[in-house]
Each structure stands twice: as C-alpha cells, then as structure tokens.
Amino acid sequence: DIQLTQSPSFLSASVGDRVTITCRASQGISSYLAWYQQKPGKAPKLLIYAASTLQSGVPSRFSGSGSGTEFTLTISSLQPEDFATYYCQQLNSYPPTFGQGTKLEIK
Amino acid sequence: EVQLVESGGGLVQPGGSLRLSCAASGFTFSSYWMSWVRQAPGKGLEWVANIKQDGSEKYYVDSVKGRFTISRDNAKNSLYLQMNSLRAEDTAVYYCARGITIFGVSTGFDYWGQGTLVTVSS
C-alpha cells in the first residue's frame, strides 16, 4: 500500500496567515492526489483534486501543487472558518489511502 | 441538490453482522463509482470499499476482505455495505461517498453522507 505522510501533524496559526501543509507519498502517484477539509462531527469536504484542481465552490485562497511524491496544500490567507483538520488522499492505486491528517488550530 | 443519507448503524456484538445503506438523490446514481469510507473515534479516514457504476467491479481494503460486501441497487438509488464477522476494530463512523472520475480515472470523492456510527462491543 502507498503510505502518505503529512507534515506537520499539528499547526497553530492566526487569521490572515499563509499556511502550507505537505503530503509525501511513499512512491510516485503522478497527480492522483486529493485534499479534504474536515470539521468536528462533520463529513470531509473535497477541496482539491488531481493535485491542483480547485473543487467547485471552494474559495480561491486554497491551492494545491505537486506531482510524483511531494504535494502541498496552501491557504493564502487564513479565515476563521478554515480551522479544521486536513487530509490528503492518493488515488493512484488500490487501496486509496489517506494521510494521517493535519490539525490546524487558532493561535 | 446531491444528497447521500446513510442508515443502519448501531451497536453489535463481536462476530455479529450489520447492513448499512446509503440513499442517494439529486444526481444520476447509476453514473458514478461509489465508496464507503470509515473513521474510528478520534482517528483518521480509511477507505473501505468501492463499486463500479454497474456493480461489475468491487474493491476492498485488505482488513475487510471476506467479511464485508459492497453492493448497489441502481433502480433504488441505493448503496449497501453488508458487514459480517464484525470486530472491535471495525468500530467507526461509516460514510458513503461519490467518486469523481476524469477520463475513467478516479480523482476524489466530491460528495459525502453525514455518516452512520457502528459500534462493535460486548
């Protein structure tokens, strides 16, 4: 199975900050990577697919980049509603695995 | 409006069985791959299984192979997960999710249900 490692696992930031979360794959996955946001007690929400394509309705402050084994999710200017847990997911091969998550907290 | 509504969760003893359902509406259900994804309490996400549009292909994570069966009824716009020989480690919120495919390649899950809690305990 392909392992995804997210860094950092915890991130403390302030409203207006620019933050970057990294997802590294144990082997190359081309651009078959998605990013999700999950708030407590809620289902995950798709933010980015195919590594860099913004899902419809997602604010443009979210962006994704990368290919192969290293990927990033960037939030250009944090808003109060962005404090949540973020997961990456690879869909290059079965099983489609998720990273362990990055919890973004208010500083 | 796309909606996915899971049901069927509950408390079951180890070794028992449970059948989860996911009712879909607001889209052409028969045109999409569908998946089950679970999340143990306080833990991360784990993909469990998926099924092709016509039910001809099914895939499972190793930990549930031989115990869980995914199925769908396109006439009823419904997805199912039959879970047998349940273990404590199957305790989780189970989500159904719709798959996005681009040129036949899966690229993510764009809609998720609210989840149904399965607790395996004596």
Interface residues (C-beta under 8 A of the other chain):
Chain A: Y32 A34 Y36 Q38 K42 A43 P44 K45 L46 Y49 A50 T53 Q55 Y87 Q89 L91 Y94 P95 P96 T97 F98 G99 Q100 G101
Chain B: S35 V37 G44 L45 E46 W47 N50 Y59 Y60 V61 D62 Y95 I100 I102 V105 S106 T107 G108 F109 D110 W112 G113 Q114 G115
